[in-house]
Amino acid sequence: EVTEVLDQLGASFISDIVSATGRLPSDVEEALWGLAASGRVTVDGMEALRQRLGGAPRRPRRNGRNGRGVQLRRRSYSRWSLLESFDPVDDRSEPIARQLLDRYGVVFPELLARDSLSYRWRDLVRVLRRLEARGEVRGGRFVSGFVGEQFALPEAVEQLRKIKNTEPDGKFIAVSACDPLNLAGIISPGPRVPAVVRNRLVYRDGVVIASMENGVFVPQSNANPDILEHARVVLSVPIAHSGYEMERPDLVTV
């Protein structure tokens, strides 16, 4: 319970942990020292250690009327936090961060809504910052319209620079709704296309034109009727079919 609270709240005073867990202060203190002994938590001051060793307060307070020394009630002014290992053995954050980078090239929080890895951004961002410090990835602002940090592979940045000033070719590209490229409603406006095996969607110059959901053609843009009709034709062709591509080079299915 204590580790869960520290994981959610970050560095916390004992009183905060007591409030969050509903446990007795003595139970929380024993749990913290047990975690400290196993190298899982740390504290940012020496007061907790002094109290643990039975040290006395630095100075007694005098009572103004009788001059007797009155012991101050001990209070904790030190914060406890989880201690991260320099080389965690069972930490899957880095492999998952690399997998996302290989998949998308550019990674930012909104992409986790599409992915099924069920990993929190705050866990991944520490790894991505470490990779940036090593020079393996680049941090910056690569995709407009989103707040927060973004990270990209160097080769992805170079590719973005190359296509930045490239003229659109008007090619239609159909993908399965289960493909990671199905980012409709995540990095583009409009509704999402459910990631179901039979569902598909078609892009034109990076914009979602239409989708096929449960066998029903669904327009996803305000494109003119000719473009929508082209999209309908693309979605009607099985993804594995290649003969139609030879007849219509402006239509591509992947």
N, C-alpha and C positions, 0 to 999 in steps of 0.2 A: 504493500500500500504506500509506503514511504517513497519507494523508487518511482511509482506511478505519479505521485504528486509532484516530485521533483522533475520528472520528465515533462509534465504538463505545465507547471508554473515556472520552472527554471530555479535559479538561486532563491532560497526561501529561509525565513527565520523559523525557529522551532515553533513559535506560536502560530505561524501560518500553517505549518504541517499539522499541528494538533487540531486546528480548526477544520482543515480539509479532511482529515482521517477520522475525527471524532474519538481518537485514542487519548489515553492519559499521557501527560507530558513525560512521565518516567518511562512509559513504554516506547514513545517516540524517540527519546534520547538513547535508550538501549538499542533500538533498531538502527539508529544513525551510527552508533559506535560499532555495531556489528558490521554494517556496510563499510565503514571506514577501515576496519581491520581486514576486510576482504578486498580493499582497494577499489571500491565502487563509488564512494562519495568522498568529498573533501569539504573543508570549511575555510572561510576567508579570514579568520582571525585566531588569536591565541587564547581568547577568553574561554572558549569551550574546553580547550585542553587544560587550562588552569583549574577550571571547575571539576573536570574529570579527575585530576590529580589531587583534589582536595585543598587547593590553595584558598587563602582568605582574600576578601576584598582589599583593595589597595589602601583604603583609609576609612576608618569608622566615622560616622556622623555624630556630632555632639548635640545633645539635647540642650536647648537654651535655658531650661529652668533648673535642672539638677546637674548639668555638666557631665552626665554619664554617657558613655559611648553606646551608641545604638547601631547594631549591625544592619547594613542595608540588605534588603531582600534582593537576591541574585536575579538578574534578568539577562537574557541572552541577546547580545547585539551582533552576533556573528551569523552569517548566512551559510547554509549548506547547499551544495549542488552536486550533481552527478559528475563523476570523474571519467573523462573519455580516455580510452587507451590510445597510445601513439600508433600502435599497430594491431588493431582489433582483428582477432582470428575469425570470428563468426560474423563480422560485419558484411552484409550483402549490399551496402549502399553503393560502393564503388563499381562492382559489376553491373548493377542496375543502371547507374548513371552512364556508364560506357555503352550499355545496350541502347539506352534512349538516344545518346549522341549518334551512335551508328545508324539508328532507325530514322531520325529526323534531321540530323545535321545541326539544327538549332533547337535548344531546349529552354522552355520557360514554364511557369506553373500551370498555365491553362492546358498544356498538353497532357497533364496527368489525368484530366477528366476523361480523355479518350482511351488512355492505356489501362490495362487490367492488372498492372503490377501491384496496385494497392500500396504505394509507398508515399510517405509524406514529403512535401517539397522541402520542409525545413531540415529533414535528414539528408536529402540529396544535395541541397545547396552547399552544405559544408564540404562535401566531397568535390563538388564542381569548383568551389573556390580553391581547394587544395590543388586540383588539376590545373587551374589557371595559374597558380603560383609556380607550378612546375613548368609552365609553358606548353602544356599539352592541349589546352583548350583556350579559347579567347572569350573574354567577357565584354559585354557592350550592349548596344541597342540595335538589334538586327531586324526585328519585326515591329512595325509601328502599331499603335492602338492598344498596347498592353503595358501595364505597369509592372514594376519589379525587375529583378535581375534576369538577364538572358546570357546563355553560354552557347558557343558554337565551336565545331571542329574547324581548324584552319582551312582545310580544303573546302568546307561548306562556305566559309566567308569568301574565298576566292571565286567560287562558282556563283555566289550571289552578285559579286562585283561584275562578273562577265555578262550575266543576263540582265543586269540593271537597265542598261540602255538598249536591250534587244527588242526589236519590233515584234509584236504578237504575230503568230503564224496562223491563228484561227483553227488549229487542229483540235478535233474532238478526241478526248481520252476517257475511256470507260474503265472503272475499277470496281472491284467487289466492295460491298459495304463492310466486309470484315477486314479489308486491307487497312494498315495504319494510315494510308493516304486519305481515308475517309475522315476528314476534319471539318465537314460541313456542320455549321452551327457552333463550332468551337473557335476557329480562327477566322471564320467568315460569318456574316449575318445570315439569319434564316434558321429554320428548324434543323434538328439533327436527323440523320438517316440511320435508323437502327442497324446495328452490326449483326444482321442475319444473313445466313449463307445465300439465300435466293435474292437478296436485295443488291442493287447496283446503283451507281451514280455516274454521271458523265460531266467532265470538266471541259471548258473551252477557254484557253488563255488563263488558266488558273482559277476560273470562276465556275462554281457549280451551276450547271444549266438545268438539269433535271435528274430525277431518280426513278428507279423502278422498284416499288415496294409491294411485296406480295402479289406481283403480277400486274400492279396498277401503275400507270405512268403518272408521275407527279412533277409538274413544273416547279423549279426551285428559283426562278428568276423572272424578270420582266422582259426577257428576250423576245424578239419578233417571231411571228409564227414560222418563218422559214428555218430559223435556228432551232426552234423547239422541235420541228419536224425532223431535222437532221439528228437531234439528240434522241428522238424516239427510235429512229432507224438504228443508231448505234447501240441503244439498249436492247433492241430486239435480236441482235446478233450474239450468239453464245461467246463467252470470253475466250474459249479455246479455239474458236473458228479463225482461220487465217486467210481463207480464200477471199473473203469480202474486203480485207485490207488491200489486197492486190488490185481489186477492181476500183476501190475508193481510197486512194492514198491519204486523203484528208481525214479519214476515220481510223482511229487506232483503239484497240482494246488491249488491256494488260491485266 
